[in-house]
Amino acid sequence: MKTTFKPHLRSRALTAVSSIMLLFTVASCTSMHSGQSFVAQSDGITYRFEVVVSHRNYVRVAPVSGPEAVVGAVTLPSIVRYEDHTYVVSQVAPNAFESYIGITSLTLPPTISVIEPSAFRNCQSLTSVSVPTSISTIGDFAFAECPQLQSFRFVNSISSLGQGCFRNCSSLSSLDLPSTITAIPDQAFSGCSSLPSLQLPSTVMQIGRQAFAHCSGLHSIAMDRSVQQIGDSAFFGCDSVQSLTCLTAMPPVCNASTFGNMSTTIPVTVMMASVPNYQAATGWSRFTNYIGTY
C-alpha cells in the first residue's frame, strides 16, 4: 500500500521545523559570553558591566564615571538592560570604587553575592553600608582604609572574609560576626581602634596574623571552645585590654608576639582543668593572673 502525505500535514511539519530552528537561533544569542562587557548608566553614574556567568546573565559592576562624579549616597543597580536583554548584577569588580573618596553611604542590591578585592578600599568618606542577605564573600582589603565607616552588618550569608578586609577602619564601633565564619584572616580588623569588645562566634577555629593588631580600644576579648590557632601578632598593640577569656580546653597554638604589648596581669579566664596547660604554653605563659571556670 502506497503511503502519501497530505499537503497540509507536510506544511505543518515544515512550519514546526522552522519554528524550532528559529527558537534555537534566538536562544543562542540571548546573552553575551563570559568576559564580554558593555557600558550603561544607572542613577546618573556610568558603569561597565562584565559578564561572569553567561547562562544566568550575571555581571560584575565597576564605575566608568570618575571619583569626582560619584559622590554622596550611592545605590548600585540590581539589574541592567542592554540590547533588550536583562542582566543581574551579582558582583562588585576588583578595585571598582577604590579611592572614590566622595562616597558617603552605599546601598548594595539584594542580588550581590561577591565583593571583590579592594572594591571599596580607601573610600575615606564612607560612613555606612546597607548590606543585603545575599552577600557570601568579602574579598581582600574590600573595605580597608575606610576611616569613617562606623558599622557593618555581618549577615549570616557571609562565609568568607578576605585578608585585610576591614583594615584601618578606625571608626568601626561594633563587630558581630555570624556563625558562618570559621576563620579570621590575616590583618582582617587590624587598626580598628574604636572596637570596644570582641566576642568571637563558637565556629571560629583560626585567627590569622595581625588579625586584630593595634585595636587599641579593645577592653575585652572572648574566644569560645573552637579556637585552635592564633597567628603572629594577632592581638599585638591591644594595650587597653582588661580581660581575656578562652574556653578551649587545650591552649590555642600561638607565639610570643601574639599578645604583644598586652598587660601580663589582666585576668585570663580559662577552664579550671586547663589552667596548668595555659601557664606552660608558648604565648600564654606571659600572663600571671589565670582564673579557672567550669
MILUMFI-264214 format. One record per residue (C-alpha): residue number from 1; residue in one letter; y, z, x. Coordinates in Angstrom, 2 decimals, always signed. Layout:
REM residues N
nr->NUM	rest->a	v->Y	w->Z	u->X $
...
//
This chain:
REM residues 294
nr->1	rest->m	v->+0.00	w->+0.00	u->+0.00 $
nr->2	rest->k	v->+3.36	w->-1.03	u->+1.42 $
nr->3	rest->t	v->+6.00	w->+1.67	u->+1.62 $
nr->4	rest->t	v->+9.60	w->+0.72	u->+1.02 $
nr->5	rest->f	v->+12.82	w->+2.75	u->+1.26 $
nr->6	rest->k	v->+15.37	w->+2.54	u->-1.45 $
nr->7	rest->p	v->+18.85	w->+1.63	u->-0.16 $
nr->8	rest->h	v->+20.48	w->+4.80	u->-1.48 $
nr->9	rest->l	v->+17.91	w->+7.02	u->+0.27 $
nr->10	rest->r	v->+18.46	w->+5.19	u->+3.57 $
nr->11	rest->s	v->+22.20	w->+5.58	u->+3.13 $
nr->12	rest->r	v->+21.85	w->+9.34	u->+2.59 $
nr->13	rest->a	v->+19.70	w->+9.66	u->+5.71 $
nr->14	rest->l	v->+22.24	w->+7.81	u->+7.85 $
nr->15	rest->t	v->+25.04	w->+9.92	u->+6.41 $
nr->16	rest->a	v->+23.15	w->+13.13	u->+7.24 $
nr->17	rest->v	v->+22.52	w->+11.98	u->+10.83 $
nr->18	rest->s	v->+26.17	w->+11.02	u->+11.22 $
nr->19	rest->s	v->+27.27	w->+14.41	u->+9.88 $
nr->20	rest->i	v->+25.01	w->+16.25	u->+12.33 $
nr->21	rest->m	v->+26.33	w->+14.16	u->+15.24 $
nr->22	rest->l	v->+29.94	w->+14.81	u->+14.17 $
nr->23	rest->l	v->+29.27	w->+18.55	u->+13.81 $
nr->24	rest->f	v->+27.76	w->+18.66	u->+17.30 $
nr->25	rest->t	v->+30.73	w->+16.79	u->+18.74 $
nr->26	rest->v	v->+33.22	w->+19.19	u->+17.11 $
nr->27	rest->a	v->+31.24	w->+22.27	u->+18.14 $
nr->28	rest->s	v->+31.07	w->+21.11	u->+21.74 $
nr->29	rest->c	v->+34.87	w->+21.05	u->+22.07 $
nr->30	rest->t	v->+35.90	w->+24.09	u->+20.02 $
nr->31	rest->s	v->+36.80	w->+26.17	u->+23.08 $
nr->32	rest->m	v->+37.79	w->+25.94	u->+26.71 $
nr->33	rest->h	v->+35.39	w->+26.66	u->+29.56 $
nr->34	rest->s	v->+35.40	w->+29.87	u->+31.60 $
nr->35	rest->g	v->+38.10	w->+29.77	u->+34.27 $
nr->36	rest->q	v->+40.34	w->+27.41	u->+32.34 $
nr->37	rest->s	v->+43.73	w->+28.74	u->+31.29 $
nr->38	rest->f	v->+46.71	w->+27.99	u->+29.10 $
nr->39	rest->v	v->+50.21	w->+29.34	u->+28.57 $
nr->40	rest->a	v->+51.53	w->+30.73	u->+25.29 $
nr->41	rest->q	v->+54.22	w->+33.10	u->+24.03 $
nr->42	rest->s	v->+53.98	w->+36.42	u->+22.20 $
nr->43	rest->d	v->+56.95	w->+38.59	u->+21.20 $
nr->44	rest->g	v->+59.24	w->+36.57	u->+23.41 $
nr->45	rest->i	v->+57.09	w->+37.01	u->+26.52 $
nr->46	rest->t	v->+55.31	w->+34.06	u->+28.09 $
nr->47	rest->y	v->+51.73	w->+34.80	u->+29.15 $
nr->48	rest->r	v->+48.95	w->+32.97	u->+30.91 $
nr->49	rest->f	v->+45.56	w->+33.34	u->+29.24 $
nr->50	rest->e	v->+42.42	w->+32.66	u->+31.26 $
nr->51	rest->v	v->+39.07	w->+32.18	u->+29.54 $
nr->52	rest->v	v->+36.49	w->+34.72	u->+30.75 $
nr->53	rest->v	v->+33.71	w->+34.25	u->+28.16 $
nr->54	rest->s	v->+33.85	w->+30.75	u->+26.72 $
nr->55	rest->h	v->+31.26	w->+31.08	u->+23.96 $
nr->56	rest->r	v->+33.21	w->+34.01	u->+22.50 $
nr->57	rest->n	v->+36.67	w->+32.65	u->+23.31 $
nr->58	rest->y	v->+37.50	w->+35.83	u->+25.27 $
nr->59	rest->v	v->+40.52	w->+35.62	u->+27.56 $
nr->60	rest->r	v->+42.33	w->+37.81	u->+30.08 $
nr->61	rest->v	v->+46.09	w->+38.09	u->+29.94 $
nr->62	rest->a	v->+48.84	w->+38.11	u->+32.58 $
nr->63	rest->p	v->+52.59	w->+37.53	u->+32.17 $
nr->64	rest->v	v->+54.32	w->+34.38	u->+33.32 $
nr->65	rest->s	v->+57.72	w->+35.84	u->+32.46 $
nr->66	rest->g	v->+59.07	w->+37.75	u->+35.45 $
nr->67	rest->p	v->+59.71	w->+41.52	u->+35.64 $
nr->68	rest->e	v->+63.35	w->+41.10	u->+34.68 $
nr->69	rest->a	v->+62.31	w->+39.59	u->+31.32 $
nr->70	rest->v	v->+59.63	w->+42.17	u->+30.45 $
nr->71	rest->v	v->+61.41	w->+45.43	u->+29.69 $
nr->72	rest->g	v->+61.24	w->+48.29	u->+27.20 $
nr->73	rest->a	v->+58.31	w->+48.64	u->+24.81 $
nr->74	rest->v	v->+55.59	w->+46.03	u->+25.38 $
nr->75	rest->t	v->+52.78	w->+45.28	u->+22.93 $
nr->76	rest->l	v->+50.07	w->+42.98	u->+24.22 $
nr->77	rest->p	v->+48.64	w->+40.47	u->+21.75 $
nr->78	rest->s	v->+45.12	w->+40.88	u->+20.44 $
nr->79	rest->i	v->+44.59	w->+37.20	u->+19.61 $
nr->80	rest->v	v->+46.32	w->+33.98	u->+20.56 $
nr->81	rest->r	v->+46.09	w->+30.50	u->+19.08 $
nr->82	rest->y	v->+46.14	w->+27.43	u->+21.28 $
nr->83	rest->e	v->+45.44	w->+23.84	u->+20.21 $
nr->84	rest->d	v->+44.09	w->+25.01	u->+16.86 $
nr->85	rest->h	v->+41.66	w->+27.47	u->+18.42 $
nr->86	rest->t	v->+41.77	w->+31.26	u->+18.32 $
nr->87	rest->y	v->+41.18	w->+33.31	u->+21.46 $
nr->88	rest->v	v->+40.53	w->+37.05	u->+21.71 $
nr->89	rest->v	v->+42.42	w->+38.98	u->+24.38 $
nr->90	rest->s	v->+39.75	w->+41.21	u->+25.95 $
nr->91	rest->q	v->+41.06	w->+41.92	u->+29.46 $
nr->92	rest->v	v->+44.26	w->+42.54	u->+31.38 $
nr->93	rest->a	v->+44.18	w->+40.47	u->+34.56 $
nr->94	rest->p	v->+44.30	w->+41.97	u->+38.07 $
nr->95	rest->n	v->+47.86	w->+42.77	u->+39.25 $
nr->96	rest->a	v->+49.12	w->+41.39	u->+35.92 $
nr->97	rest->f	v->+52.09	w->+43.73	u->+35.45 $
nr->98	rest->e	v->+52.25	w->+45.25	u->+38.92 $
nr->99	rest->s	v->+55.81	w->+46.40	u->+39.74 $
nr->100	rest->y	v->+57.16	w->+45.46	u->+36.31 $
nr->101	rest->i	v->+59.49	w->+48.40	u->+36.62 $
nr->102	rest->g	v->+61.33	w->+47.84	u->+33.33 $
nr->103	rest->i	v->+58.37	w->+48.56	u->+31.03 $
nr->104	rest->t	v->+58.87	w->+51.93	u->+29.32 $
nr->105	rest->s	v->+55.91	w->+52.00	u->+26.92 $
nr->106	rest->l	v->+52.75	w->+49.99	u->+26.49 $
nr->107	rest->t	v->+50.57	w->+49.30	u->+23.46 $
nr->108	rest->l	v->+47.13	w->+47.88	u->+24.20 $
nr->109	rest->p	v->+45.44	w->+45.98	u->+21.34 $
nr->110	rest->p	v->+42.08	w->+47.04	u->+19.85 $
nr->111	rest->t	v->+40.41	w->+44.03	u->+21.48 $
nr->112	rest->i	v->+41.00	w->+45.10	u->+25.08 $
nr->113	rest->s	v->+37.90	w->+46.42	u->+26.88 $
nr->114	rest->v	v->+38.78	w->+45.99	u->+30.57 $
nr->115	rest->i	v->+41.93	w->+46.79	u->+32.54 $
nr->116	rest->e	v->+41.51	w->+45.03	u->+35.86 $
nr->117	rest->p	v->+42.56	w->+46.47	u->+39.27 $
nr->118	rest->s	v->+46.28	w->+47.17	u->+39.81 $
nr->119	rest->a	v->+47.09	w->+45.75	u->+36.36 $
nr->120	rest->f	v->+49.97	w->+48.21	u->+35.79 $
nr->121	rest->r	v->+50.42	w->+49.58	u->+39.28 $
nr->122	rest->n	v->+53.93	w->+50.70	u->+40.20 $
nr->123	rest->c	v->+55.34	w->+50.43	u->+36.67 $
nr->124	rest->q	v->+57.89	w->+53.06	u->+37.57 $
nr->125	rest->s	v->+59.47	w->+53.45	u->+34.12 $
nr->126	rest->l	v->+56.24	w->+53.55	u->+32.12 $
nr->127	rest->t	v->+56.10	w->+56.82	u->+30.16 $
nr->128	rest->s	v->+53.36	w->+56.25	u->+27.56 $
nr->129	rest->v	v->+50.35	w->+54.07	u->+26.83 $
nr->130	rest->s	v->+48.74	w->+53.56	u->+23.44 $
nr->131	rest->v	v->+45.03	w->+53.37	u->+24.25 $
nr->132	rest->p	v->+42.54	w->+51.74	u->+21.84 $
nr->133	rest->t	v->+38.96	w->+52.94	u->+21.41 $
nr->134	rest->s	v->+37.71	w->+49.63	u->+22.80 $
nr->135	rest->i	v->+38.55	w->+50.39	u->+26.45 $
nr->136	rest->s	v->+35.44	w->+50.72	u->+28.64 $
nr->137	rest->t	v->+36.69	w->+50.06	u->+32.18 $
nr->138	rest->i	v->+39.85	w->+51.05	u->+34.06 $
nr->139	rest->g	v->+39.95	w->+49.26	u->+37.40 $
nr->140	rest->d	v->+41.00	w->+50.35	u->+40.88 $
nr->141	rest->f	v->+44.65	w->+51.51	u->+41.03 $
nr->142	rest->a	v->+45.20	w->+50.23	u->+37.47 $
nr->143	rest->f	v->+47.96	w->+52.79	u->+36.76 $
nr->144	rest->a	v->+48.62	w->+54.03	u->+40.29 $
nr->145	rest->e	v->+52.19	w->+54.88	u->+41.27 $
nr->146	rest->c	v->+53.45	w->+55.22	u->+37.68 $
nr->147	rest->p	v->+55.51	w->+58.39	u->+38.28 $
nr->148	rest->q	v->+56.88	w->+58.66	u->+34.71 $
nr->149	rest->l	v->+53.53	w->+58.38	u->+32.91 $
nr->150	rest->q	v->+53.17	w->+61.69	u->+31.06 $
nr->151	rest->s	v->+49.89	w->+61.33	u->+29.17 $
nr->152	rest->f	v->+46.92	w->+59.04	u->+28.79 $
nr->153	rest->r	v->+44.29	w->+59.32	u->+26.07 $
nr->154	rest->f	v->+40.87	w->+59.02	u->+27.68 $
nr->155	rest->v	v->+38.91	w->+57.69	u->+24.72 $
nr->156	rest->n	v->+35.13	w->+58.13	u->+24.51 $
nr->157	rest->s	v->+34.52	w->+54.44	u->+25.12 $
nr->158	rest->i	v->+35.68	w->+54.73	u->+28.75 $
nr->159	rest->s	v->+32.66	w->+54.81	u->+31.03 $
nr->160	rest->s	v->+34.06	w->+53.54	u->+34.33 $
nr->161	rest->l	v->+37.10	w->+54.61	u->+36.35 $
nr->162	rest->g	v->+38.20	w->+52.79	u->+39.49 $
nr->163	rest->q	v->+39.33	w->+54.40	u->+42.71 $
nr->164	rest->g	v->+42.96	w->+55.48	u->+42.76 $
nr->165	rest->c	v->+43.28	w->+54.55	u->+39.08 $
nr->166	rest->f	v->+45.97	w->+57.19	u->+38.40 $
nr->167	rest->r	v->+47.02	w->+57.98	u->+41.95 $
nr->168	rest->n	v->+50.52	w->+59.47	u->+42.25 $
nr->169	rest->c	v->+51.11	w->+59.65	u->+38.51 $
nr->170	rest->s	v->+53.19	w->+62.72	u->+39.23 $
nr->171	rest->s	v->+54.24	w->+63.34	u->+35.60 $
nr->172	rest->l	v->+50.72	w->+63.27	u->+34.15 $
nr->173	rest->s	v->+50.50	w->+66.68	u->+32.49 $
nr->174	rest->s	v->+47.03	w->+66.72	u->+30.91 $
nr->175	rest->l	v->+43.61	w->+65.37	u->+31.70 $
nr->176	rest->d	v->+40.91	w->+65.40	u->+29.02 $
nr->177	rest->l	v->+38.09	w->+63.28	u->+30.38 $
nr->178	rest->p	v->+35.33	w->+62.18	u->+27.96 $
nr->179	rest->s	v->+31.64	w->+62.94	u->+28.33 $
nr->180	rest->t	v->+31.02	w->+59.26	u->+29.11 $
nr->181	rest->i	v->+32.36	w->+59.81	u->+32.64 $
nr->182	rest->t	v->+29.74	w->+60.68	u->+35.27 $
nr->183	rest->a	v->+31.78	w->+60.24	u->+38.45 $
nr->184	rest->i	v->+35.38	w->+60.75	u->+39.55 $
nr->185	rest->p	v->+36.09	w->+58.05	u->+42.14 $
nr->186	rest->d	v->+38.00	w->+58.35	u->+45.40 $
nr->187	rest->q	v->+41.72	w->+59.19	u->+45.02 $
nr->188	rest->a	v->+41.46	w->+58.80	u->+41.24 $
nr->189	rest->f	v->+44.01	w->+61.52	u->+40.44 $
nr->190	rest->s	v->+45.41	w->+62.35	u->+43.86 $
nr->191	rest->g	v->+49.09	w->+63.24	u->+43.78 $
nr->192	rest->c	v->+49.07	w->+64.09	u->+40.04 $
nr->193	rest->s	v->+51.20	w->+67.10	u->+40.79 $
nr->194	rest->s	v->+52.01	w->+68.03	u->+37.17 $
nr->195	rest->l	v->+48.41	w->+68.73	u->+36.11 $
nr->196	rest->p	v->+48.23	w->+72.48	u->+35.33 $
nr->197	rest->s	v->+44.47	w->+72.81	u->+34.94 $
nr->198	rest->l	v->+41.26	w->+70.86	u->+35.35 $
nr->199	rest->q	v->+38.17	w->+71.17	u->+33.13 $
nr->200	rest->l	v->+35.60	w->+68.57	u->+34.05 $
nr->201	rest->p	v->+33.05	w->+67.50	u->+31.41 $
nr->202	rest->s	v->+29.44	w->+68.53	u->+31.90 $
nr->203	rest->t	v->+28.44	w->+64.92	u->+32.63 $
nr->204	rest->v	v->+30.35	w->+64.64	u->+35.91 $
nr->205	rest->m	v->+27.91	w->+64.65	u->+38.84 $
nr->206	rest->q	v->+30.08	w->+63.37	u->+41.66 $
nr->207	rest->i	v->+33.70	w->+63.88	u->+42.72 $
nr->208	rest->g	v->+34.98	w->+61.36	u->+45.24 $
nr->209	rest->r	v->+37.06	w->+61.68	u->+48.38 $
nr->210	rest->q	v->+40.62	w->+62.93	u->+47.77 $
nr->211	rest->a	v->+39.96	w->+62.65	u->+44.02 $
nr->212	rest->f	v->+42.41	w->+65.48	u->+43.23 $
nr->213	rest->a	v->+44.12	w->+65.85	u->+46.59 $
nr->214	rest->h	v->+47.71	w->+67.11	u->+46.50 $
nr->215	rest->c	v->+47.55	w->+68.07	u->+42.82 $
nr->216	rest->s	v->+49.94	w->+70.85	u->+43.75 $
nr->217	rest->g	v->+50.47	w->+72.03	u->+40.16 $
nr->218	rest->l	v->+46.83	w->+72.92	u->+39.54 $
nr->219	rest->h	v->+46.32	w->+76.59	u->+38.74 $
nr->220	rest->s	v->+42.67	w->+76.49	u->+37.67 $
nr->221	rest->i	v->+39.63	w->+74.31	u->+38.30 $
nr->222	rest->a	v->+36.41	w->+74.45	u->+36.29 $
nr->223	rest->m	v->+33.29	w->+72.44	u->+37.04 $
nr->224	rest->d	v->+30.15	w->+72.59	u->+34.93 $
nr->225	rest->r	v->+26.47	w->+72.66	u->+35.89 $
nr->226	rest->s	v->+26.04	w->+68.98	u->+36.73 $
nr->227	rest->v	v->+28.28	w->+68.52	u->+39.79 $
nr->228	rest->q	v->+26.13	w->+67.69	u->+42.82 $
nr->229	rest->q	v->+28.55	w->+66.33	u->+45.40 $
nr->230	rest->i	v->+32.26	w->+66.75	u->+46.15 $
nr->231	rest->g	v->+33.84	w->+64.36	u->+48.66 $
nr->232	rest->d	v->+36.04	w->+64.90	u->+51.69 $
nr->233	rest->s	v->+39.44	w->+66.47	u->+50.91 $
nr->234	rest->a	v->+38.73	w->+66.20	u->+47.17 $
nr->235	rest->f	v->+40.99	w->+69.20	u->+46.48 $
nr->236	rest->f	v->+42.96	w->+69.20	u->+49.71 $
nr->237	rest->g	v->+46.52	w->+70.42	u->+49.22 $
nr->238	rest->c	v->+45.85	w->+72.09	u->+45.86 $
nr->239	rest->d	v->+47.55	w->+75.20	u->+47.18 $
nr->240	rest->s	v->+48.57	w->+76.64	u->+43.78 $
nr->241	rest->v	v->+45.01	w->+77.12	u->+42.51 $
nr->242	rest->q	v->+44.45	w->+80.69	u->+41.35 $
nr->243	rest->s	v->+40.86	w->+80.42	u->+40.08 $
nr->244	rest->l	v->+37.85	w->+78.21	u->+40.70 $
nr->245	rest->t	v->+34.67	w->+78.02	u->+38.62 $
nr->246	rest->c	v->+31.50	w->+76.11	u->+39.47 $
nr->247	rest->l	v->+28.37	w->+76.73	u->+37.40 $
nr->248	rest->t	v->+25.98	w->+74.52	u->+39.35 $
nr->249	rest->a	v->+23.00	w->+76.60	u->+40.45 $
nr->250	rest->m	v->+22.96	w->+75.13	u->+43.95 $
nr->251	rest->p	v->+26.34	w->+74.66	u->+45.65 $
nr->252	rest->p	v->+27.54	w->+71.04	u->+45.37 $
nr->253	rest->v	v->+27.43	w->+69.31	u->+48.74 $
nr->254	rest->c	v->+30.88	w->+69.27	u->+50.36 $
nr->255	rest->n	v->+32.52	w->+69.85	u->+53.76 $
nr->256	rest->a	v->+35.21	w->+71.96	u->+55.38 $
nr->257	rest->s	v->+38.04	w->+69.71	u->+54.18 $
nr->258	rest->t	v->+37.04	w->+69.63	u->+50.50 $
nr->259	rest->f	v->+39.12	w->+72.67	u->+49.55 $
nr->260	rest->g	v->+41.56	w->+72.44	u->+52.45 $
nr->261	rest->n	v->+44.81	w->+74.45	u->+52.09 $
nr->262	rest->m	v->+43.42	w->+76.33	u->+49.09 $
nr->263	rest->s	v->+43.69	w->+80.12	u->+49.35 $
nr->264	rest->t	v->+40.46	w->+81.68	u->+50.57 $
nr->265	rest->t	v->+40.96	w->+84.83	u->+48.48 $
nr->266	rest->i	v->+41.10	w->+83.29	u->+44.99 $
nr->267	rest->p	v->+38.32	w->+84.39	u->+42.59 $
nr->268	rest->v	v->+35.45	w->+81.90	u->+42.64 $
nr->269	rest->t	v->+33.09	w->+82.25	u->+39.68 $
nr->270	rest->v	v->+29.50	w->+81.06	u->+40.08 $
nr->271	rest->m	v->+26.12	w->+82.01	u->+38.63 $
nr->272	rest->m	v->+25.14	w->+85.51	u->+39.71 $
nr->273	rest->a	v->+21.89	w->+84.41	u->+41.36 $
nr->274	rest->s	v->+23.74	w->+81.69	u->+43.26 $
nr->275	rest->v	v->+26.36	w->+83.85	u->+44.98 $
nr->276	rest->p	v->+24.45	w->+84.11	u->+48.31 $
nr->277	rest->n	v->+23.89	w->+80.35	u->+48.37 $
nr->278	rest->y	v->+27.61	w->+79.64	u->+47.90 $
nr->279	rest->q	v->+28.60	w->+82.20	u->+50.51 $
nr->280	rest->a	v->+26.44	w->+80.40	u->+53.06 $
nr->281	rest->a	v->+27.17	w->+76.77	u->+52.10 $
nr->282	rest->t	v->+29.44	w->+74.47	u->+54.08 $
nr->283	rest->g	v->+32.85	w->+74.24	u->+52.48 $
nr->284	rest->w	v->+32.14	w->+77.10	u->+50.10 $
nr->285	rest->s	v->+31.79	w->+79.74	u->+52.78 $
nr->286	rest->r	v->+35.57	w->+79.75	u->+53.30 $
nr->287	rest->f	v->+36.02	w->+81.71	u->+50.04 $
nr->288	rest->t	v->+35.75	w->+85.50	u->+50.22 $
nr->289	rest->n	v->+36.09	w->+86.58	u->+46.58 $
nr->290	rest->y	v->+32.98	w->+85.50	u->+44.67 $
nr->291	rest->i	v->+32.39	w->+86.65	u->+41.08 $
nr->292	rest->g	v->+28.91	w->+86.35	u->+39.58 $
nr->293	rest->t	v->+28.35	w->+85.35	u->+35.97 $
nr->294	rest->y	v->+25.37	w->+84.70	u->+33.72 $
//
